[in-house]
Amino acid sequence: MTTPRDEQTHAAYDFAYVQEKWLPIWDQIEPFKSGRPDDKRPKKYVLDMFPYPSGDLHMGHAEAYALGDVIARYWIQKGFNVMHPIGWDAFGLPAENAAIKRNEDPRIWTYENIATQKASMRRYACSFDWDRVFNTCDPEYYKWNQWLFIELHKRGLAYRKDSAVNWCPSCQTVLANEQVVAGLCERCDTAVTKKKLNQWYFKITDYADRLLDDMKELEGNWPDKVLTMQRNWIGRSQGANVNFVIEGRTEPVTIYTTRPDTLYGATFMVVAVDSELAAELAAGTPAEGEFKKYLESVKAASDIDRLATDRPKSGVFLQRYAINPVNGEKLPIWASDYVLADYGTGAIMAVPAHDQRDLDFARAMKLPVRTVVQTDEEDPTETGVATTGDGKLINSGSLNGLNKAEAIAAINKQLEADGLGKSARNYRLRDWLVSRQRYWGTPIPIVHCEKCGEVPVPADQLPLTLPDAKGLDLKPKGQSPLAAATEWVNTSCPKCGAAALRDTDTMDTFVDSSWYFLRYPSSTNHNEPFSRADIDTWLPVDQYVGGVTHAILHLLYSRFFTKVLHDIGMLGFTEPFTRLLNQGMVVMD
């Protein structure tokens, strides 16, 4: 019960006065400064996912940073020398869009917001070590983004290729697969389409097995939900690559399947309508005109839409046939949108009795269905429901009577002996698309020379800074605004000295956050991205705090970067975050 005396006491307490009195004293005594030379306490590294400077702090910030603050203070009270740094993840579309709206340089909006948030953070009085602050849009920071890009390029882990990419018509830029949520752009909720472009990629697929297998180290220290999401995203499966001869084509088509035991049940083949193989097979056939119309009709569909189980099946018969390698049967080849061009080879053998999407397609196109696995389930030709349970093989020649595992082993052995295929692994994970057609990001440090090809900018010329935004039209138009900065674009080849052009794309901002935790211990180091001595002192991060929304993007990319840097010899560990805490979210209702 509140007494009149309590009310009088509360009314007399001047929060603003007390705050302004003590903050300068905190600034002077630096109670949360870490790494003093004479500090002999054992060390702990506590880190919150750093904020984006989109405005002042809100309740989400208050909730999230309170948790990291509690953990840091706990370890301080336990007698540890705790490093609890803060910085700003400052490149990206929000700043560029705000700059377009206000007709000003995105630097102005970004640094004003950083100043506002920093002042609020100071009043919020979290236990941050303010001597280690940096912003990812600082040239001193993105210099090392560029240096790391070049290191990956040297090792074949950064490369360019032509491919159909996710394209946001509103933002007018490409998106990584992880940045497409339910078929929509994660930034603006516009329906994502496909567009064929030449883009830069990081070869994260080279690390797929390690990213999966090393999760054993994280079990019990990371939320199970995050580990499950990463496992599903990487999507490793075991199966076989099977070679199918195509009538009228010299080279066979290799198809990946997780169920080579059902080869005798294949009654047709489907190729992704937007694949190069489909275009090749349709060329010069009576189906070419119909194929082109169909291709145009599905271009706007997202991968999510195309894979939806309730999507009506559609397709075009290409007037071509494949030969089933186990029984010699001719299989009609169809182009359809329910197969994706970047899964395996972009072609599948269709076994409609035992795959629901294949069965739906077969029923829609009146194609034959053959059961080759006998289960207790009802006949799929009558029920319209594919049988997916384990059972004994039937209608399958020498495989008859075998169970699934026995049949897979037998058919793989047979295929390999006949030179028609072999066991293989496949992954859902695709290489990380890092090109962006926007201004406010790290310039890609590559020069394109007609004679020398792709030439990295020499290390002593880094950072390659962004040109002044003044005079550039930053509005999205499908090409990077940097392309219009002609004085910046036109340069000389670092190798031969001939006239050359700078790459005009900028990096995905997730590159910035994939290694920032390594920079804090060496935030004032001008000679290298981080000191090995500092890393060995503080890393890996003991406790990381942040939202589950970053389970696939930021956390997976950070693990990839850490493994690459370990292989280069710059780190002595392979996992960046020992423990992970996902805080909840503040909702409006």
NORZI-V957293 format. One line per field, one symbol per residue. ss: DSSP state (H for helix, E for strand, C for the rest). A space follows every 50 residues. Layout:
ss = ???
This chain:
ss = CCCHHHHHHHHHCCHHHHHHHHHHHHHHHCCCCCCCCCCCCCEEEEEECC ECCCCCCCHHHHHHHHHHHHHHHHHHHCCCEEECCCCECCCCHHHHHHHH HHCCCHHHHHHHHHHHHHHHHHHHCCCCCHHHCCECCCHHHHHHHHHHHH HHHHCCCEEEEEEEEEEECCCCEEECHHHEECCEECCCCCEEEEEEEEEE EECHHHHHHHHHHHHHHCECCECHHHHHHHHHHHCCEEEEEEEEEECCCC CCEEEEECCHHHHHHCCEEEEECCCHHHHHHHCCCCCHHHHHHHHHHHCC CCHHHHHCCCCCCCEEEEEEEEECCCCCCEEEEEEECCCCCCCCCCEEEE CHHHCHHHHHHHHHHCCCCCCCEECCCCCHHHHCCCCCCCCEECCCHHHC CCCHHHHHHHHHHHHHHCCCEEEEEECCCCCEECEECCCCCCECCEEEEC CCEEEECCHHHCCCCCCCCCCCCCCCCCCCHHHHCHHHHEEECCCCCCEE EECCCEECCHHHHCCHHHHHHHCCCCCCCCCHHHHHHHCCECEEEECHHH CCCHHHHHHHHHHHHHHHCCCCCCCCECCEEECCCCCCC
